[in-house]
Amino acid sequence: MISLLDLQRSFLGYALGDTVGARPWIVANGLSTDQRLRIYRNNAVVGFEKAMQATFPALVRLGGIDWFNQMAQAYQRVNPSRSGDLNDVGGDFPAFLADHLSGGEYEYFSDVALLEWSYQQCLCEFPVSPKNFDQLGQHLQEDLSQLRFQVAAPTRAIQSNYPLFEIWNQNRSEREPIAPIDLRRGTSRVLVIRRTDHVEVREVSAPVFTLLRAFSSPPPSRSTYSLGYLILFNLCSRWRPAGT
């Protein structure tokens, strides 16, 4: 007699694509064993694929639906969903693609996946408004080196060796025209920011990217102020290194 644990493992394996498993322990009763099990397999695989397609639309367009579904199924076998919320299933997909595509013609797909997952994360987070500016004046006569700033809005910063923003922007929707992209164009630095009513994606210069990434992880201090991204971006846009 099979143990409950082994039965559960066998059932899960079949639901995720194994060709052998729980059949001997399933009672037909009007439907064949395979017909019964296919109901759960279809729900597990098709539901997973649909959730992944919704999270990574640019990647679907870049690789094609057949390639994407094959990668999603391979990913599901090693990263089955452990949550009832399928919005969470794509968290390890960028790293999965990086391992499988490293050194190949399409290794930039993992960067696209990271951007799209960052978009999904920001979309599910609550927007935050800047605050504490009314208290900032109290510190203007103190040692300003003790002040620390952080980016108020949920933000992700991504740096890629490829023209990531251009690739994503041309492939995020079927309505977008596709033009040739030179993958050797150079490094792209992209910010994904949660606004009040939408998620903004924009490419920024190296100085702005470096400064914002530093603000995103400030060291502990006595005084920390939330700095609105738009205000910070305007400041950085006008900033120039001395001597230029």
Secondary structure by P-SEA (a helix, b strand, c coil): cccaaaaaaaaaaaaaccccccccccccccccaaaaaaaaaaaaaaaaaaaaaaacaaaaaaccaaaaaaaaaaaaaacccccccccccccaaaaaaaaacccccccaaaaaaaaaaaaaaaaabbbbbbccccccccccccccccbbbbbccbbbbbbbccaaaaaaaaccccccccccccccccbbbbbbbbcccbbbbbcccaaaaaaaaaaaccccccbbbbbbaaaaaaaaaacccccc
